[in-house]
Every structure is written in C-alpha cells, then in structure tokens.
Amino acid sequence: MPELPDVEGFRRVLADHGRGRRVERVEVADPGVLRGVTAPRLRRALTGRRLAEPERHGKWLLARTDGPSLLLHFGMTGRLLPAAPADPPHPHDRVTFTLAGERQLRYRDQRKLQGLRLAATDADLDEVLGGQGPDALTVDRPLLDRLLDGRRARVKAVLIDQSVLAGLGNLLGDEILWRARVDPARPARDLDAGERGRLADALRGVLRDAVRAGCVPARPSWLTGHREGPDPVCPRCGGPLSKDRIAGRSTTWCPHCQAGRGTSARVAGPRGRPHSGS
C-alpha cells in the first residue's frame, strides 16, 4: 500500500520526468479512477498546460500546472510510472499523460480505490486537503505532543488517522511504534514523556530511511521484514510477534518489547496471536 515514502517517490518521478514540460495528450483508459471530473473535462483542462514543481502532502500528490492542479491519490495499489510512448500499455494503466519530448507518465492502479481529482482554484484544493493533518515529515516533538494530548484513542489509531497526521499508513504506524517500544493499544493521552520522546525519534528515523528507500522497506532489521509468515518473530528480541486489529487495520507488534501499562494481560498465544491468559 503506498504510504508517504512511496508518494514522495512518485513526486520525484513527476519532478524528474514532468516538471517544465507541456501536456500534449491525456488518455483516459478507465474513467473509474476519476473523482468529480469527467474524462472530456480532464482532457480539456490539462492539454496544453505546463507542469510546475510538484508537491506532496501526506499521501496526496499535487501536480500543479500553469492552470488547474491535478490531485493524485494512490489508494492501496496505485503508482505513477514514467514511460515512453512506444512502451506497451499495462492492463492497469488507467490514465496516460503524454508530455513534450516523447515522454509519458502513467497512473496505474489495480483496485481503483482512490484516483484523480481536478482542482481549478485554491478553494478546490482546500476542499480536498483541508481535512488533512500536518504532513508527517514536518512533525517535531512539540507538535507531536500537541497531536497526542487529550486523545483517548489508541496510539496506533491516532498515528494513522490522516486528519491528525497525514502520510502514515499501516506499515509505518507499526514500524514506528515498534521502534519506540510503545504498545499500539495504549491510549495516546496516556503516553509519558519518555514514550513520547522515543515516538518522536522513531517517527523521524523511520521516515528518513523509508523516504530514502522510496518505500517501507522489508529489511531484516525492520519489523516490516518479519511481519508476514505463519510464525513471525521480533527482529529485536526473537520472541513471537502478536497480531490484532486496531482502528480496523491489521496490527503487528512485539508483546515483549512493546509491553505497555494496562495491557499486561495481553500476551502472545500460539503463533504469536494474542490471548487473555487465563
């Protein structure tokens, strides 16, 4: 699933292959990825426009032009790929932008859970992005404290809530909490100063490395590299990992490394799954 590091990678693709180039043609193979705009309107609005420096906020990619702006969201399976006009189309290429200089950018998405929106004005941009929290890359310790203060929800739910903090998804949320040794089920408001400090450090460190990689890497030293499989183990302590659902999302954590106050009854059962002990 594309998260902040993936979308930052797509921003670089757009900057490297599109910035300063004129859009010569827009081909919509599947209007099912268009949100609030028709294929003819999208073609009319963007053809002949010159792409400016792209921006990103959380999981949203903003393709500005010398006219309207295009907003791209990648859902669970979306990608933005450079191509040449001679390259054969992929079955999941939904929208293709042909640019000056014989270049193409292709929005490819299998599941079509999100898609493309057109923003003619800044008010249109605010309508889409106004409900987003601060971009996760900009969050320091004081801002993180303010985001956590008074929130009863579990800390994992808070971290992946885009209206609180934009850009973190399931993999990043689990990785950051594992690095910080914080139980994902702890109420956010209950974290003490030490836990918040570790969380802020983990947030910066994980995002720095993941942005550099262009994804959430499944490295041997990362939780992400061990969460799959029938009997996953913690890369730090070697103990069994536990799995549960928090905020409707599959959550993986180490009950030994991330033991939290008020959760001592939740220990790892067979295959690392939680049970109540008794």
C-alpha positions as CSV (number, residue, x, y, z in Angstrom):
1,M,0.0,0.0,0.0
2,P,1.5,3.4,-0.9
3,E,2.3,5.5,2.1
4,L,4.2,8.7,2.5
5,P,7.6,7.4,1.3
6,D,6.1,5.8,-1.8
7,V,4.2,9.0,-2.7
8,E,7.4,11.0,-2.2
9,G,8.9,8.7,-4.7
10,F,6.1,9.4,-7.1
11,R,6.6,13.1,-6.5
12,R,10.2,12.7,-7.6
13,V,9.1,10.8,-10.7
14,L,6.8,13.7,-11.6
15,A,9.5,16.2,-11.0
16,D,12.2,14.4,-12.9
17,H,10.0,13.5,-15.9
18,G,7.3,16.1,-16.0
19,R,8.5,19.4,-14.4
20,G,8.5,22.2,-17.0
21,R,7.0,20.0,-19.8
22,R,3.8,20.7,-21.6
23,V,1.0,18.2,-21.5
24,E,0.3,17.2,-25.2
25,R,-2.3,14.5,-24.7
26,V,-4.4,13.0,-21.9
27,E,-5.8,9.5,-22.5
28,V,-8.3,8.0,-20.0
29,A,-8.5,4.3,-20.4
30,D,-10.7,3.9,-17.4
31,P,-12.8,6.8,-16.0
32,G,-13.4,4.7,-12.9
33,V,-10.4,6.4,-11.3
34,L,-11.7,9.9,-11.9
35,R,-13.3,11.6,-8.9
36,G,-15.5,14.6,-9.5
37,V,-14.3,15.2,-13.1
38,T,-15.2,13.6,-16.4
39,A,-12.7,12.4,-18.9
40,P,-13.5,15.1,-21.5
41,R,-13.2,17.8,-18.9
42,L,-9.9,16.4,-17.6
43,R,-8.5,16.4,-21.2
44,R,-9.7,20.0,-21.9
45,A,-8.3,21.3,-18.6
46,L,-4.8,19.8,-18.8
47,T,-4.0,19.6,-22.5
48,G,-1.5,22.3,-23.4
49,R,-0.7,23.1,-19.8
50,R,2.8,23.2,-18.5
51,L,3.7,21.2,-15.4
52,A,5.2,23.1,-12.5
53,E,7.1,21.8,-9.4
54,P,5.0,19.0,-7.9
55,E,4.1,18.9,-4.2
56,R,3.1,16.3,-1.7
57,H,1.0,16.4,1.4
58,G,0.7,13.1,3.3
59,K,-0.4,10.5,0.8
60,W,-1.6,13.1,-1.7
61,L,0.4,14.2,-4.8
62,L,-0.3,17.6,-6.2
63,A,0.6,18.1,-9.8
64,R,0.4,21.9,-10.3
65,T,0.3,23.4,-13.8
66,D,0.1,27.0,-15.2
67,G,-3.7,26.5,-14.9
68,P,-5.6,24.0,-12.8
69,S,-3.9,21.4,-10.5
70,L,-4.3,17.7,-10.6
71,L,-4.5,15.8,-7.3
72,L,-3.5,12.1,-7.3
73,H,-4.2,9.6,-4.5
74,F,-2.9,6.1,-4.9
75,G,-5.2,4.1,-2.6
76,M,-3.8,0.6,-2.0
77,T,-2.4,-0.3,-5.4
78,G,-1.8,2.9,-7.3
79,R,1.5,4.0,-8.9
80,L,2.9,6.8,-11.1
81,L,5.3,5.5,-13.7
82,P,7.4,7.1,-16.4
83,A,7.2,5.5,-19.8
84,A,7.9,6.1,-23.5
85,P,5.0,6.3,-26.0
86,A,6.4,3.1,-27.6
87,D,6.1,1.1,-24.4
88,P,3.2,-1.3,-24.5
89,P,0.3,-0.4,-22.2
90,H,-0.3,-2.3,-19.0
91,P,-3.8,-3.6,-18.3
92,H,-4.0,-1.4,-15.2
93,D,-2.8,1.8,-16.8
94,R,-5.9,3.9,-16.2
95,V,-4.7,7.4,-17.3
96,T,-1.8,8.3,-19.5
97,F,-0.3,11.8,-19.8
98,T,1.9,12.3,-23.0
99,L,4.3,15.1,-22.5
100,A,6.5,17.2,-24.8
101,G,9.8,15.4,-25.5
102,E,8.3,12.0,-26.2
103,R,7.7,11.2,-22.5
104,Q,4.7,9.7,-20.7
105,L,3.5,9.4,-17.2
106,R,1.1,6.6,-16.4
107,Y,-1.3,6.4,-13.5
108,R,-1.5,2.6,-12.9
109,D,-3.9,1.2,-10.3
110,Q,-5.3,-2.3,-10.0
111,R,-8.0,-1.8,-7.4
112,K,-9.1,1.8,-8.1
113,L,-9.9,2.7,-4.5
114,Q,-8.8,6.3,-5.0
115,G,-7.8,8.2,-8.1
116,L,-7.5,11.6,-9.7
117,R,-9.2,14.9,-8.9
118,L,-9.0,18.2,-10.7
119,A,-8.7,21.5,-8.7
120,A,-9.3,24.7,-10.6
121,T,-8.8,27.0,-7.7
122,D,-7.1,27.1,-4.3
123,A,-10.6,26.7,-2.8
124,D,-10.9,23.4,-4.6
125,L,-7.6,22.3,-3.2
126,D,-8.7,23.3,0.3
127,E,-11.8,21.3,-0.1
128,V,-9.8,18.1,-0.7
129,L,-6.8,18.8,1.6
130,G,-8.3,21.0,4.2
131,G,-9.2,18.0,6.4
132,Q,-5.7,16.6,6.5
133,G,-3.4,16.9,9.5
134,P,0.2,18.2,9.2
135,D,2.5,16.2,7.0
136,A,4.3,13.6,9.0
137,L,7.7,14.7,7.7
138,T,7.2,18.1,9.3
139,V,6.3,16.9,12.8
140,D,8.7,17.6,15.6
141,R,8.4,16.7,19.3
142,P,6.4,19.7,20.4
143,L,3.9,19.3,17.6
144,L,3.6,15.5,18.3
145,D,2.8,16.3,21.9
146,R,0.0,18.6,20.8
147,L,-1.4,16.0,18.4
148,L,-1.4,13.3,21.2
149,D,-2.7,15.5,24.1
150,G,-6.1,14.5,25.3
151,R,-6.8,11.8,22.7
152,R,-8.4,8.8,24.2
153,A,-8.0,6.7,21.0
154,R,-5.3,4.0,20.9
155,V,-2.0,5.5,19.7
156,K,-1.9,3.3,16.6
157,A,-5.3,4.7,15.6
158,V,-4.1,8.2,16.1
159,L,-0.9,7.8,14.1
160,I,-2.7,6.5,11.0
161,D,-5.6,9.0,11.2
162,Q,-5.0,11.3,8.3
163,S,-7.0,14.1,9.9
164,V,-4.4,14.0,12.8
165,L,-1.2,13.2,11.0
166,A,-1.0,13.0,7.2
167,G,1.0,10.3,5.5
168,L,1.3,7.3,7.8
169,G,-0.3,4.1,6.9
170,N,-0.4,0.7,8.5
171,L,3.2,-0.4,7.9
172,L,4.7,2.9,9.0
173,G,2.5,3.0,12.1
174,D,3.5,-0.4,13.3
175,E,7.2,0.2,12.4
176,I,7.3,3.5,14.3
177,L,5.6,2.1,17.4
178,W,7.9,-1.0,17.4
179,R,11.0,1.2,17.2
180,A,9.7,3.4,20.0
181,R,8.8,0.3,22.1
182,V,5.2,1.6,22.6
183,D,2.2,-0.7,22.8
184,P,-0.1,0.2,19.8
185,A,-3.1,-0.3,22.0
186,R,-2.1,2.4,24.6
187,P,-4.4,5.4,24.7
188,A,-2.4,8.2,23.1
189,R,-3.1,10.6,26.0
190,D,-1.5,8.1,28.5
191,L,2.0,8.1,27.0
192,D,4.6,9.6,29.3
193,A,7.3,12.0,28.4
194,G,9.8,9.2,27.7
195,E,7.5,7.3,25.5
196,R,6.6,10.4,23.5
197,G,10.3,11.2,23.1
198,R,11.0,7.8,21.7
199,L,8.0,8.0,19.5
200,A,9.2,11.4,18.0
201,D,12.7,10.0,17.4
202,A,11.2,6.8,15.8
203,L,8.9,8.9,13.6
204,R,11.8,10.9,12.2
205,G,14.2,8.0,11.8
206,V,11.8,5.6,10.1
207,L,10.5,8.3,7.7
208,R,14.1,9.4,6.9
209,D,15.1,5.9,6.0
210,A,11.9,5.0,4.2
211,V,11.8,8.2,2.1
212,R,15.4,7.4,1.1
213,A,14.3,3.9,0.0
214,G,11.1,5.1,-1.7
215,C,9.0,2.6,0.2
216,V,8.6,1.0,3.6
217,P,11.5,-1.5,3.2
218,A,11.2,-5.1,4.4
219,R,14.7,-5.2,5.8
220,P,15.8,-7.9,8.2
221,S,16.3,-5.3,11.0
222,W,12.8,-3.8,10.5
223,L,9.5,-5.1,11.9
224,T,8.3,-4.9,8.3
225,G,10.7,-7.6,7.2
226,H,9.2,-10.1,9.7
227,R,5.5,-9.4,10.0
228,E,4.4,-11.9,7.4
229,G,4.5,-15.7,7.6
230,P,2.9,-18.3,9.9
231,D,5.2,-17.7,12.9
232,P,6.7,-14.2,12.7
233,V,9.3,-13.3,15.3
234,C,10.6,-10.0,16.6
235,P,13.9,-9.0,14.9
236,R,15.0,-7.3,18.2
237,C,14.3,-9.9,20.9
238,G,13.5,-13.0,18.8
239,G,10.1,-13.5,20.6
240,P,6.9,-14.2,18.8
241,L,5.0,-11.3,17.3
242,S,1.3,-10.7,18.1
243,K,-1.4,-9.6,15.7
244,D,-4.7,-7.9,16.3
245,R,-6.9,-5.3,14.7
246,I,-6.8,-1.6,15.7
247,A,-8.9,1.0,14.0
248,G,-10.0,-1.7,11.6
249,R,-6.4,-2.4,10.5
250,S,-4.2,-5.4,11.0
251,T,-1.7,-4.5,13.6
252,T,1.6,-6.3,14.4
253,W,3.7,-5.7,17.5
254,C,6.0,-7.5,19.9
255,P,4.4,-8.1,23.3
256,H,7.8,-8.3,25.0
257,C,9.4,-5.2,23.5
258,Q,6.2,-3.2,23.5
259,A,4.7,-4.1,26.8
260,G,2.5,-1.2,27.9
261,R,0.9,-0.2,31.2
262,G,-2.6,-1.5,31.4
263,T,-2.0,-4.3,28.8
264,S,-0.1,-6.8,30.9
265,A,-2.9,-9.4,30.4
266,R,-2.4,-9.4,26.7
267,V,0.4,-11.8,25.9
268,A,1.4,-13.8,22.9
269,G,-0.5,-17.0,22.4
270,P,0.0,-19.8,19.8
271,R,1.6,-18.5,16.6
272,G,2.1,-15.1,18.2
273,R,-1.6,-14.3,18.4
274,P,-2.9,-12.5,21.5
275,H,-5.0,-14.2,24.2
276,S,-6.1,-13.1,27.6
277,G,-4.1,-15.6,29.5
278,S,-6.3,-17.5,31.8
